[in-house]
Amino acid sequence: MRNYLQDYRILSCHSLKEAVLALQETPTPVPIAGGTDIMVYLNYHRLPVGTYLDLTSIPELKTSIEIREKEVVFSALTTYMDVRLNSFFASNMQMLSQAAQVVGSIGIQTRGTWAGNIANASPAADGVPALMAYDASLILVCASGEREVSLADFYHGYKKMDRKQQEIISKIKIPIPQIKSREYYRKVGERKAQAISKVILAGRLALDEQKKIQHIRIVYGSVMPYTYRSRTTENLLLGKELTQDTIHQAVRQIGEELKPIDDVRSTAHYRRKVAQNLLQEFLEG
Amino acid sequence: MMSELQKQDIQFTINGKKWQGKVHPMKRLLDTIREDIGLKGTKEGCGEGECGACTVLMDGKPVMSCLVPVCQADGHEILTIEGLEEQGKLHPLQESFVKEGGAQCGICTPGMILSAAAYYNDPRIAKDLPESISGNLCRCTGYTKIFSSCHHAMDKKESCCGGKK
């Protein structure tokens, strides 16, 4: 019998309204979605004691994916498997489909959620770079109302994010790309399944009629202490022709710009080199 | 001891039968299956979602039962290795594991078979058979025979049912 369970309380709610009111309690309950991060800590007695709020009990969050004319909307409970099983993504927003396939394993993809990936704020999150490269934004709901935040502006340090404890990420809005672009998503890890990333690059690139770079997104996972969009290198590339010289400049720039983490999975040196190689591969196409 | 107050009424279907009981909502589905329901076929390996030994099917999809708080299984359909046979007849994957020697120590076997069974029933959930069981680790490293057992069952299905659905 696991007696440590008595230190935990889990709340079920009948509506989103009830849930955001429950989050006004002190200490603030912690939302739990698919449990693929939180339950690992529970079993190893490292989960902070307290109250958890079961998001799967909230009816408003159950609509998994909504495909509108110009955007796709995920709920707090949209899983990686939901994206894999929806053929829209493989043909229209490939990076989401690719990211969904490299998370953990099938048994993780059926439970793990995109919003949980965002809220857990691991630098190695596999889903977040793809969402960020598509300019996703989040709807955060609390008792006093809701607000929208751009995912690219959401993180500002290791596990530091623009979400108040009383807020639930209720939706993720992802604009459907309106211009044809080259997309690149690559995860480098120890093996294909069940590996935590060493370096991820998600990128989008579109050229105008003069073959100049019109749109560019460069987003790294697992390199910096949080999912990192490199606006400096993007700005260096914008408006330029995609020549070997431009590519070399960008690769040099990213090497100087990144301050990679050094941890059990890899060294800062390796991460910088691989981050540069991936950028080169992406830009050379 | 845990107070009865902290427990909640939970009910779900397991192997086609309704089950209900009073359990702590944060109790792992794995422990509920083994301790409260008494089905010991579901094994615990790593207890952190890495090895796949505790895989069960929830609404037809594989989940790591060590990572599911039981309150999230409420109202759903669970299938464990004990429920895979139909009317006393082993599932083709089980038959194939027996015939091809797909099990060694046996700890990974129930999870391995259930992951493969999910793919057998719905090939959309993975790109291919190896991916469908890529989250299931075998400490005996008996992969060659595991793969041949799975392939054998899949081939048999394709030859009798005219390929992938």
HADDOCK unambig.tbl for C-alpha pairs under 7 A between the chains (distance, minus, plus):
assign (segid A and resid 3 and name CA) (segid B and resid 1 and name CA) 6.46 0.50 0.50
assign (segid A and resid 3 and name CA) (segid B and resid 2 and name CA) 6.28 0.50 0.50
assign (segid A and resid 5 and name CA) (segid B and resid 26 and name CA) 6.95 0.50 0.50
assign (segid A and resid 6 and name CA) (segid B and resid 2 and name CA) 5.65 0.50 0.50
assign (segid A and resid 10 and name CA) (segid B and resid 25 and name CA) 6.57 0.50 0.50
assign (segid A and resid 10 and name CA) (segid B and resid 26 and name CA) 6.70 0.50 0.50
assign (segid A and resid 35 and name CA) (segid B and resid 67 and name CA) 6.04 0.50 0.50
assign (segid A and resid 35 and name CA) (segid B and resid 68 and name CA) 6.37 0.50 0.50
assign (segid A and resid 36 and name CA) (segid B and resid 67 and name CA) 5.78 0.50 0.50
assign (segid A and resid 39 and name CA) (segid B and resid 67 and name CA) 5.10 0.50 0.50
assign (segid A and resid 40 and name CA) (segid B and resid 48 and name CA) 4.85 0.50 0.50
assign (segid A and resid 40 and name CA) (segid B and resid 67 and name CA) 6.64 0.50 0.50
assign (segid A and resid 43 and name CA) (segid B and resid 47 and name CA) 6.77 0.50 0.50
assign (segid A and resid 56 and name CA) (segid B and resid 72 and name CA) 6.74 0.50 0.50
assign (segid A and resid 85 and name CA) (segid B and resid 124 and name CA) 6.71 0.50 0.50
assign (segid A and resid 85 and name CA) (segid B and resid 125 and name CA) 6.93 0.50 0.50
assign (segid A and resid 105 and name CA) (segid B and resid 134 and name CA) 6.63 0.50 0.50
assign (segid A and resid 105 and name CA) (segid B and resid 135 and name CA) 4.83 0.50 0.50
assign (segid A and resid 106 and name CA) (segid B and resid 132 and name CA) 6.54 0.50 0.50
assign (segid A and resid 106 and name CA) (segid B and resid 135 and name CA) 6.63 0.50 0.50
assign (segid A and resid 107 and name CA) (segid B and resid 62 and name CA) 5.04 0.50 0.50
assign (segid A and resid 107 and name CA) (segid B and resid 63 and name CA) 4.39 0.50 0.50
assign (segid A and resid 107 and name CA) (segid B and resid 64 and name CA) 5.67 0.50 0.50
assign (segid A and resid 108 and name CA) (segid B and resid 63 and name CA) 6.69 0.50 0.50
assign (segid A and resid 110 and name CA) (segid B and resid 61 and name CA) 6.87 0.50 0.50
assign (segid A and resid 110 and name CA) (segid B and resid 62 and name CA) 6.99 0.50 0.50
assign (segid A and resid 110 and name CA) (segid B and resid 63 and name CA) 6.49 0.50 0.50
assign (segid A and resid 111 and name CA) (segid B and resid 63 and name CA) 6.89 0.50 0.50
assign (segid A and resid 193 and name CA) (segid B and resid 134 and name CA) 5.91 0.50 0.50
assign (segid A and resid 193 and name CA) (segid B and resid 135 and name CA) 6.24 0.50 0.50
assign (segid A and resid 194 and name CA) (segid B and resid 50 and name CA) 6.48 0.50 0.50
assign (segid A and resid 194 and name CA) (segid B and resid 135 and name CA) 6.33 0.50 0.50
